[in-house]
Amino acid sequence: MALVHVHGIGNRKADAVKRSAALRDELLRRHLLPATGHSPGALLSSPWWGELVAEPAWGWASLAPDEVESLGGESEEPLEEAVAEVLAEAVAGPEHWDVEQVLTATARVSLQRAIDLLALAGDDEESEPGALAELVAFCARATAYWAEKTGEGSRGDGVAFFAWLGDVEEDDEFLDRLHDEVADWERRTGRGPAEAGPRSWESFGVESGLPARAIRAMHRLRALHVSTRTRPLAAGARRWAARPAALLLGDVMGYFAERGTRKTPGRIVERITGSLDEAARDAAVRGEPLVVLAHSMGGNIVHDVLSHFRPDVRVDLLVTVGTQVGLFEELKLFASSDHKVPNPRCPKVAALPNVGRWLNVLDRSDPLAFAAAPVFAGAEDLVFRTGAWWAHGGYLSSCDFHARLARRVGMPT
């Protein structure tokens, strides 16, 4: 387990952890693990600390009553949120989109966003072994096509850039055309099978070459379109304005109240350090680097662990995504925080000697993401636009994010 993922807020229930794991792990296997020199069989570890945070005494009764139930574990899935967002944009636009046009409507705004939506829709509990990997491989190829064509979005996107999107009317046409465009681009640019990924998938057409998982994902999107289209948009926006703030406050205060001391660490610290120790041993046996990927509150916990509780643990690459580490250090909330820093002789917190490289990723639209480089020596801030309305949850399910992160990791420091 040479790669440890430490989750963020909103993971107090087992179903929430399970929903987000499969696609994230498959994308990590496809991109970050090879970029960091890990073997194909490298294992991933994701310690679940959310269950260890104390539940609120009144079950979130301090929130509006219509929001309490969703915070108790019956909240929408990330895919439902994404579809609701697409519909909200469609309502605001001049065109009307039918149930067969969820992907098509999305692609006409952003092709990469449609690719990410397809990957998210293909991640469900009924997937056959290997089916999700095949879909992720196709989405990786499509992402590479989009990235090179658009200069990673710098030259344009959507139907204004990809004229062929104007020729497709429904999602099944879109998938077939996307496959053909990607395959044609690969032939013209000489992309080899190792880079393009497997091509011998079971498909919904004899010669289509599309993974069978893609058509199931398309039907899942259609079903969600029907169930989501009548949902009041204003109420959804209100719910999503309150819930993440409540979860963050609960997880932050719960962790800091129970983190313990170096001599008697709290349960969350013990769980994270246990996973780090196991991963470090596995990395040493394999001769591979130890990589830690931490999202949101997970980044704060990891920093606390590496800077105070276990400075003896050596991490070769630390990636924090959508975290508050910079803000919390400004507020001097970490066990290692020194109130005398900054000062004229020491303008930043010294780089952690047990961390080889630290990449901190944030979306400027993410209200819970903060820069680290202005506060910490050695931190590299990277900006990534998720394109999601609620950007805080959009990083780790994005094919483009994983592809860009892998490329950046492969660059010399």
ZAZALUM-566501 format. One record per residue (C-alpha): x, y, z. Coordinates in nm, 4 decimals. Example, Ala and Ser with C-alpha at 12.3 -4.5 7.8 and 13.67 -1.06 7.14 Angstrom:
BEGIN
@east:1.2300, north:-0.4500, up:0.7800
@east:1.3670, north:-0.1060, up:0.7140
//
This chain:
BEGIN
@east:0.0000, north:0.0000, up:0.0000
@east:0.2441, north:0.2624, up:-0.1212
@east:-0.0327, north:0.5163, up:-0.1848
@east:-0.2479, north:0.6362, up:0.1031
@east:-0.5624, north:0.8419, up:0.0386
@east:-0.7018, north:1.0371, up:0.3341
@east:-1.0594, north:1.1499, up:0.2816
@east:-1.2202, north:1.4784, up:0.3758
@east:-1.5546, north:1.5925, up:0.5099
@east:-1.8869, north:1.4183, up:0.4569
@east:-1.7629, north:1.0620, up:0.5083
@east:-1.9218, north:0.9678, up:0.8389
@east:-2.1333, north:0.6937, up:0.6819
@east:-2.0058, north:0.3760, up:0.5160
@east:-2.2163, north:0.4252, up:0.2025
@east:-2.0636, north:0.7693, up:0.1405
@east:-1.7128, north:0.6234, up:0.1591
@east:-1.8057, north:0.3345, up:-0.0699
@east:-1.9685, north:0.5563, up:-0.3337
@east:-1.6592, north:0.7651, up:-0.3914
@east:-1.3946, north:0.4932, up:-0.3730
@east:-1.4148, north:0.2817, up:-0.6882
@east:-1.3843, north:0.5534, up:-0.9532
@east:-1.1239, north:0.7462, up:-0.7547
@east:-0.9065, north:0.4375, up:-0.7061
@east:-0.9352, north:0.3350, up:-1.0707
@east:-0.8286, north:0.6832, up:-1.1807
@east:-0.5349, north:0.6701, up:-0.9392
@east:-0.4273, north:0.3327, up:-1.0831
@east:-0.4536, north:0.4712, up:-1.4331
@east:-0.2617, north:0.7951, up:-1.3743
@east:-0.0842, north:0.8774, up:-1.0460
@east:0.0520, north:0.5321, up:-0.9619
@east:0.2377, north:0.4897, up:-1.2953
@east:0.3578, north:0.8521, up:-1.2787
@east:0.5176, north:0.7882, up:-0.9382
@east:0.6894, north:0.4675, up:-1.0479
@east:0.4574, north:0.2185, up:-0.8811
@east:0.4081, north:-0.1296, up:-1.0199
@east:0.0659, north:-0.2274, up:-1.1615
@east:-0.0065, north:-0.4402, up:-0.8565
@east:0.0521, north:-0.1610, up:-0.6042
@east:-0.2241, north:-0.1454, up:-0.3451
@east:-0.4148, north:0.1600, up:-0.2293
@east:-0.5016, north:0.2376, up:0.1310
@east:-0.7825, north:0.4715, up:0.2381
@east:-0.8169, north:0.4833, up:0.6172
@east:-1.1740, north:0.5708, up:0.7156
@east:-1.1529, north:0.8274, up:0.9938
@east:-1.4981, north:0.9791, up:0.9409
@east:-1.6678, north:0.7134, up:1.1528
@east:-1.4531, north:0.8143, up:1.4511
@east:-1.5848, north:1.1713, up:1.4729
@east:-1.8519, north:1.2145, up:1.7382
@east:-2.2057, north:1.2503, up:1.6038
@east:-2.3889, north:1.5775, up:1.6806
@east:-2.5997, north:1.5500, up:1.9961
@east:-2.9244, north:1.6591, up:1.8267
@east:-2.8572, north:1.4989, up:1.4862
@east:-2.8029, north:1.8276, up:1.2985
@east:-3.1251, north:1.9767, up:1.4376
@east:-2.9558, north:2.3184, up:1.4219
@east:-2.9980, north:2.3078, up:1.0462
@east:-3.3323, north:2.3641, up:0.8754
@east:-3.5592, north:2.0561, up:0.9257
@east:-3.5792, north:1.9728, up:0.5556
@east:-3.1995, north:1.9425, up:0.5496
@east:-3.1552, north:1.7260, up:0.8568
@east:-3.2469, north:1.3954, up:0.6952
@east:-3.0009, north:1.4319, up:0.4085
@east:-2.7207, north:1.5056, up:0.6516
@east:-2.8088, north:1.1903, up:0.8409
@east:-2.6852, north:0.9709, up:0.5546
@east:-2.9572, north:0.9965, up:0.2881
@east:-2.7947, north:1.2695, up:0.0828
@east:-2.7798, north:1.2743, up:-0.2945
@east:-2.5026, north:1.0833, up:-0.4643
@east:-2.2329, north:1.2845, up:-0.6430
@east:-2.3784, north:1.1740, up:-0.9764
@east:-2.7231, north:1.3035, up:-0.8855
@east:-2.5665, north:1.6330, up:-0.7869
@east:-2.3841, north:1.6522, up:-1.1199
@east:-2.7004, north:1.5788, up:-1.3209
@east:-2.8968, north:1.8357, up:-1.1210
@east:-2.6266, north:2.0892, up:-1.2029
@east:-2.6434, north:2.0088, up:-1.5751
@east:-3.0216, north:2.0527, up:-1.5667
@east:-2.9890, north:2.3830, up:-1.3823
@east:-2.7637, north:2.5130, up:-1.6588
@east:-3.0023, north:2.3790, up:-1.9241
@east:-3.2943, north:2.5621, up:-1.7626
@east:-3.0939, north:2.8842, up:-1.7683
@east:-2.9973, north:2.8373, up:-2.1342
@east:-3.1917, north:2.9042, up:-2.4538
@east:-3.2273, north:2.5395, up:-2.5610
@east:-3.4433, north:2.2564, up:-2.4272
@east:-3.2730, north:1.9235, up:-2.3611
@east:-3.4467, north:1.5867, up:-2.3510
@east:-3.3741, north:1.2787, up:-2.1450
@east:-3.1549, north:1.1375, up:-2.4245
@east:-2.9308, north:1.4453, up:-2.4270
@east:-2.7657, north:1.4727, up:-2.0849
@east:-2.4157, north:1.3986, up:-2.2189
@east:-2.4786, north:1.5859, up:-2.5430
@east:-2.5939, north:1.9013, up:-2.3639
@east:-2.2965, north:1.8852, up:-2.1306
@east:-2.0472, north:1.8301, up:-2.4134
@east:-2.1739, north:2.1300, up:-2.6048
@east:-2.0649, north:2.3401, up:-2.3082
@east:-1.7525, north:2.1372, up:-2.2221
@east:-1.6467, north:1.8101, up:-2.3807
@east:-1.4182, north:1.7298, up:-2.0877
@east:-1.7002, north:1.7791, up:-1.8434
@east:-1.9094, north:1.5291, up:-2.0403
@east:-1.6211, north:1.2786, up:-2.0259
@east:-1.6015, north:1.3206, up:-1.6479
@east:-1.9788, north:1.2790, up:-1.6201
@east:-1.9595, north:0.9555, up:-1.8197
@east:-1.6923, north:0.8177, up:-1.5857
@east:-1.8946, north:0.9180, up:-1.2794
@east:-2.2069, north:0.7510, up:-1.4187
@east:-2.0168, north:0.4300, up:-1.4869
@east:-1.9207, north:0.3899, up:-1.1230
@east:-2.1871, north:0.1823, up:-0.9496
@east:-2.1975, north:-0.1224, up:-0.7252
@east:-2.3258, north:-0.3507, up:-1.0008
@east:-2.0189, north:-0.3164, up:-1.2200
@east:-1.8612, north:-0.6429, up:-1.3277
@east:-1.4920, north:-0.6935, up:-1.2444
@east:-1.2789, north:-0.4922, up:-1.4825
@east:-1.5738, north:-0.3048, up:-1.6340
@east:-1.4983, north:0.0211, up:-1.4577
@east:-1.1297, north:-0.0053, up:-1.5497
@east:-1.2267, north:-0.0380, up:-1.9168
@east:-1.4513, north:0.2671, up:-1.8986
@east:-1.1826, north:0.4702, up:-1.7190
@east:-0.9316, north:0.3669, up:-1.9863
@east:-1.1664, north:0.4966, up:-2.2576
@east:-1.2243, north:0.8199, up:-2.0641
@east:-0.8472, north:0.8585, up:-2.0250
@east:-0.8049, north:0.8300, up:-2.4020
@east:-1.0843, north:1.0832, up:-2.4573
@east:-0.9288, north:1.3183, up:-2.2019
@east:-0.5919, north:1.2986, up:-2.3796
@east:-0.7692, north:1.3812, up:-2.7088
@east:-0.9458, north:1.6796, up:-2.5499
@east:-0.6295, north:1.8040, up:-2.3764
@east:-0.4137, north:1.8047, up:-2.6891
@east:-0.6834, north:1.9502, up:-2.9133
@east:-0.7720, north:2.2361, up:-2.6781
@east:-0.4390, north:2.2948, up:-2.5061
@east:-0.6015, north:2.1657, up:-2.1859
@east:-0.8929, north:2.4014, up:-2.2390
@east:-0.6879, north:2.7141, up:-2.3055
@east:-0.7967, north:2.7406, up:-2.6699
@east:-1.1648, north:2.6667, up:-2.6190
@east:-1.4116, north:2.3864, up:-2.5538
@east:-1.7615, north:2.2684, up:-2.6301
@east:-1.9429, north:2.3003, up:-2.9592
@east:-1.7690, north:2.6298, up:-3.0381
@east:-1.4401, north:2.4404, up:-3.0580
@east:-1.5438, north:2.0858, up:-3.1544
@east:-1.7672, north:2.1472, up:-3.4542
@east:-1.8700, north:1.7789, up:-3.4732
@east:-2.0699, north:1.8229, up:-3.1516
@east:-2.3183, north:2.0241, up:-3.3537
@east:-2.3925, north:1.7174, up:-3.5657
@east:-2.4985, north:1.4858, up:-3.2812
@east:-2.8509, north:1.4962, up:-3.1420
@east:-2.8616, north:1.2261, up:-2.8748
@east:-2.6264, north:1.0633, up:-2.6282
@east:-2.5860, north:0.7339, up:-2.8143
@east:-2.4744, north:0.9301, up:-3.1220
@east:-2.2422, north:1.1358, up:-2.9041
@east:-2.0700, north:0.8263, up:-2.7608
@east:-2.0221, north:0.6676, up:-3.1023
@east:-1.8875, north:0.9906, up:-3.2499
@east:-1.6583, north:1.0530, up:-2.9523
@east:-1.5104, north:0.7056, up:-2.9931
@east:-1.4544, north:0.7630, up:-3.3659
@east:-1.2960, north:1.1050, up:-3.3116
@east:-1.0620, north:0.9707, up:-3.0444
@east:-0.9655, north:0.6652, up:-3.2514
@east:-0.9019, north:0.8805, up:-3.5587
@east:-0.6883, north:1.1215, up:-3.3549
@east:-0.4872, north:0.8307, up:-3.2147
@east:-0.4223, north:0.6939, up:-3.5640
@east:-0.3125, north:1.0322, up:-3.6979
@east:-0.0872, north:1.1125, up:-3.4019
@east:0.0603, north:0.7628, up:-3.3754
@east:-0.0670, north:0.6913, up:-3.0272
@east:0.0340, north:0.3359, up:-2.9368
@east:-0.1791, north:0.0773, up:-2.7550
@east:0.0231, north:0.1200, up:-2.4337
@east:-0.0660, north:0.4886, up:-2.4224
@east:-0.4149, north:0.4593, up:-2.5619
@east:-0.5226, north:0.1713, up:-2.3412
@east:-0.6993, north:-0.1589, up:-2.4143
@east:-0.9119, north:-0.1892, up:-2.7254
@east:-1.0564, north:-0.5401, up:-2.6997
@east:-1.3592, north:-0.4432, up:-2.4913
@east:-1.7030, north:-0.5938, up:-2.5017
@east:-1.9054, north:-0.3272, up:-2.6785
@east:-2.2613, north:-0.2398, up:-2.7626
@east:-2.1869, north:-0.2604, up:-3.1337
@east:-1.9896, north:-0.5253, up:-3.3187
@east:-1.7259, north:-0.2786, up:-3.4340
@east:-1.7854, north:0.0213, up:-3.2061
@east:-1.4919, north:-0.0398, up:-2.9718
@east:-1.6758, north:0.1319, up:-2.6870
@east:-1.6686, north:-0.0360, up:-2.3461
@east:-1.9988, north:-0.1978, up:-2.2536
@east:-1.9974, north:0.0060, up:-1.9332
@east:-2.0510, north:0.3240, up:-2.1374
@east:-2.4015, north:0.2304, up:-2.2506
@east:-2.5004, north:0.1361, up:-1.8944
@east:-2.3693, north:0.4728, up:-1.7781
@east:-2.5730, north:0.6465, up:-2.0462
@east:-2.8936, north:0.4719, up:-1.9349
@east:-2.8171, north:0.5586, up:-1.5742
@east:-2.7887, north:0.9252, up:-1.6702
@east:-3.1222, north:0.9083, up:-1.8485
@east:-3.2918, north:0.7634, up:-1.5407
@east:-3.1411, north:1.0309, up:-1.3181
@east:-3.2493, north:1.3000, up:-1.5637
@east:-3.6118, north:1.1941, up:-1.5123
@east:-3.5865, north:1.1801, up:-1.1321
@east:-3.3969, north:1.5079, up:-1.1043
@east:-3.5653, north:1.7381, up:-1.3538
@east:-3.8589, north:1.8250, up:-1.1268
@east:-3.6422, north:1.8967, up:-0.8222
@east:-3.6581, north:2.2618, up:-0.7083
@east:-3.3253, north:2.4178, up:-0.7982
@east:-3.3361, north:2.6937, up:-0.5389
@east:-3.3923, north:2.4446, up:-0.2583
@east:-3.1002, north:2.2354, up:-0.3789
@east:-2.8714, north:2.5377, up:-0.3820
@east:-2.9783, north:2.6274, up:-0.0300
@east:-2.9137, north:2.2741, up:0.0930
@east:-2.5671, north:2.2637, up:-0.0612
@east:-2.4789, north:2.5998, up:0.0883
@east:-2.5480, north:2.4750, up:0.4410
@east:-2.4448, north:2.1101, up:0.4441
@east:-2.0722, north:2.1295, up:0.3576
@east:-2.0188, north:2.4122, up:0.6069
@east:-2.1873, north:2.2102, up:0.8817
@east:-1.9895, north:1.8964, up:0.7977
@east:-1.6627, north:2.0862, up:0.7864
@east:-1.7259, north:2.2545, up:1.1201
@east:-1.8286, north:1.9247, up:1.2766
@east:-1.5286, north:1.7318, up:1.1451
@east:-1.2792, north:2.0098, up:1.2206
@east:-1.3917, north:2.0699, up:1.5776
@east:-1.4398, north:1.6998, up:1.6408
@east:-1.0876, north:1.6192, up:1.5257
@east:-0.9135, north:1.8992, up:1.7151
@east:-1.1087, north:1.8206, up:2.0323
@east:-1.0064, north:1.4541, up:2.0202
@east:-0.6652, north:1.4463, up:1.8494
@east:-0.4859, north:1.3829, up:2.1785
@east:-0.1156, north:1.4254, up:2.2441
@east:0.2003, north:1.2728, up:2.1030
@east:0.2130, north:1.0386, up:2.4015
@east:-0.1575, north:0.9460, up:2.3895
@east:-0.2857, north:1.0212, up:2.0375
@east:-0.6565, north:1.0200, up:1.9622
@east:-0.8325, north:0.7510, up:1.7596
@east:-0.8220, north:0.9424, up:1.4311
@east:-0.4487, north:1.0079, up:1.4603
@east:-0.3888, north:0.6416, up:1.5462
@east:-0.5852, north:0.5228, up:1.2431
@east:-0.4029, north:0.7517, up:1.0024
@east:-0.0600, north:0.6731, up:1.1445
@east:-0.1370, north:0.3003, up:1.1332
@east:-0.2129, north:0.3240, up:0.7611
@east:0.0980, north:0.5332, up:0.6989
@east:0.3181, north:0.2827, up:0.8823
@east:0.1724, north:-0.0099, up:0.6882
@east:0.2102, north:0.1762, up:0.3595
@east:0.5684, north:0.2724, up:0.4421
@east:0.6580, north:-0.0908, up:0.5078
@east:0.4932, north:-0.1986, up:0.1818
@east:0.6729, north:0.0764, up:-0.0113
@east:1.0069, north:-0.0296, up:0.1378
@east:0.9521, north:-0.3950, up:0.0407
@east:0.8567, north:-0.2985, up:-0.3149
@east:1.1285, north:-0.0343, up:-0.3433
@east:0.8654, north:0.2223, up:-0.4383
@east:0.7910, north:0.5733, up:-0.3091
@east:0.5326, north:0.6465, up:-0.0416
@east:0.2632, north:0.8787, up:-0.1780
@east:-0.0102, north:1.0437, up:0.0294
@east:-0.3142, north:1.2052, up:-0.1335
@east:-0.5316, north:1.4008, up:0.1108
@east:-0.8574, north:1.5823, up:0.0382
@east:-1.0108, north:1.8642, up:0.2419
@east:-0.9957, north:1.7974, up:0.6179
@east:-0.7802, north:1.4940, up:0.5398
@east:-0.4987, north:1.7332, up:0.4458
@east:-0.5179, north:1.9052, up:0.7835
@east:-0.4996, north:1.5715, up:0.9650
@east:-0.2057, north:1.4535, up:0.7541
@east:-0.0153, north:1.7763, up:0.8184
@east:-0.0780, north:1.7441, up:1.1921
@east:0.0464, north:1.3847, up:1.1832
@east:0.3588, north:1.4474, up:0.9753
@east:0.4577, north:1.7698, up:1.1531
@east:0.3909, north:1.6668, up:1.5130
@east:0.2690, north:1.3162, up:1.5910
@east:0.4923, north:1.1191, up:1.3510
@east:0.7730, north:1.3304, up:1.2051
@east:0.9661, north:1.0042, up:1.1605
@east:0.7394, north:0.8918, up:0.8740
@east:0.9011, north:0.9734, up:0.5400
@east:0.6565, north:1.0686, up:0.2600
@east:0.8070, north:1.1027, up:-0.0871
@east:0.5099, north:1.2862, up:-0.2396
@east:0.2289, north:1.4647, up:-0.0553
@east:-0.0676, north:1.5883, up:-0.2587
@east:-0.3284, north:1.7973, up:-0.0769
@east:-0.6482, north:1.8796, up:-0.2637
@east:-0.9079, north:2.1370, up:-0.1621
@east:-0.7592, north:2.1687, up:0.1868
@east:-0.7481, north:2.4329, up:0.4575
@east:-0.3882, north:2.3663, up:0.5685
@east:-0.2717, north:2.7191, up:0.4854
@east:-0.5653, north:2.8796, up:0.6661
@east:-0.5331, north:2.6591, up:0.9738
@east:-0.1631, north:2.7422, up:1.0043
@east:-0.2445, north:3.1110, up:0.9822
@east:-0.4838, north:3.0537, up:1.2728
@east:-0.2150, north:2.8451, up:1.4516
@east:-0.4391, north:2.5433, up:1.4991
@east:-0.1833, north:2.2673, up:1.4400
@east:0.0008, north:2.0989, up:1.7252
@east:0.3291, north:2.2071, up:1.5633
@east:0.2227, north:2.5690, up:1.5012
@east:0.4723, north:2.8283, up:1.6217
@east:0.3141, north:3.1627, up:1.7131
@east:0.6488, north:3.3364, up:1.6540
@east:0.6305, north:3.2600, up:1.2817
@east:0.6197, north:3.4606, up:1.0612
@east:0.8945, north:3.7007, up:1.1579
@east:1.1577, north:3.9002, up:0.9654
@east:1.4072, north:3.6144, up:0.9791
@east:1.1539, north:3.3393, up:0.9107
@east:0.8787, north:3.4596, up:0.6749
@east:0.7275, north:3.1116, up:0.6272
@east:0.6861, north:2.7886, up:0.8175
@east:0.9873, north:2.5697, up:0.7431
@east:0.9367, north:2.2864, up:0.4964
@east:0.8681, north:1.9499, up:0.6545
@east:1.1974, north:1.7580, up:0.6468
@east:1.0113, north:1.4248, up:0.6152
@east:0.8207, north:1.5260, up:0.2979
@east:1.0055, north:1.5083, up:-0.0320
@east:0.7594, north:1.7112, up:-0.2393
@east:0.4308, north:1.8810, up:-0.1558
@east:0.1730, north:1.9740, up:-0.4214
@east:-0.1327, north:2.1678, up:-0.3027
@east:-0.4224, north:2.1828, up:-0.5507
@east:-0.7128, north:2.4271, up:-0.5308
@east:-1.0023, north:2.5445, up:-0.7436
@east:-1.0553, north:2.9196, up:-0.7079
@east:-1.4299, north:2.8475, up:-0.7039
@east:-1.3924, north:2.6123, up:-0.4071
@east:-1.4805, north:2.8067, up:-0.0893
@east:-1.3095, north:2.5417, up:0.1266
@east:-0.9742, north:2.5373, up:-0.0585
@east:-0.6802, north:2.7557, up:0.0462
@east:-0.3288, north:2.8213, up:-0.0802
@east:-0.0319, north:2.6760, up:0.1080
@east:0.2730, north:2.8278, up:-0.0665
@east:0.2399, north:3.1768, up:0.0906
@east:0.2522, north:3.0134, up:0.4365
@east:0.4756, north:2.7050, up:0.3997
@east:0.8220, north:2.6847, up:0.2489
@east:0.8403, north:2.3979, up:0.0020
@east:0.4686, north:2.3899, up:-0.0844
@east:0.3729, north:2.4187, up:-0.4534
@east:0.0274, north:2.5632, up:-0.5194
@east:-0.1488, north:2.4445, up:-0.8350
@east:-0.4812, north:2.5767, up:-0.9610
@east:-0.7273, north:2.3369, up:-1.1221
@east:-1.0743, north:2.4341, up:-1.2407
@east:-1.3118, north:2.1471, up:-1.1700
@east:-1.5988, north:2.3021, up:-1.3658
@east:-1.8387, north:2.1803, up:-1.0984
@east:-2.0883, north:2.4061, up:-0.9226
@east:-1.9804, north:2.2592, up:-0.5899
@east:-1.6111, north:2.2507, up:-0.6742
@east:-1.5026, north:2.1064, up:-0.3393
@east:-1.6290, north:1.7612, up:-0.4327
@east:-1.5247, north:1.7691, up:-0.7976
@east:-1.1501, north:1.7036, up:-0.7924
@east:-1.1033, north:1.3295, up:-0.7435
@east:-1.3762, north:1.2157, up:-0.9836
@east:-1.2383, north:1.4257, up:-1.2700
@east:-1.0447, north:1.2415, up:-1.5418
@east:-0.8775, north:1.5685, up:-1.6392
@east:-0.7604, north:1.6316, up:-1.2812
@east:-0.5928, north:1.2906, up:-1.2543
@east:-0.4301, north:1.3224, up:-1.5975
@east:-0.2916, north:1.6690, up:-1.5213
@east:-0.1713, north:1.5676, up:-1.1755
@east:0.0151, north:1.2693, up:-1.3191
@east:0.1826, north:1.4890, up:-1.5806
@east:0.2834, north:1.7448, up:-1.3183
@east:0.4241, north:1.4778, up:-1.0894
@east:0.6347, north:1.3520, up:-1.3783
@east:0.7884, north:1.6946, up:-1.4347
@east:1.1230, north:1.7758, up:-1.2713
@east:1.1008, north:1.9958, up:-0.9644
//
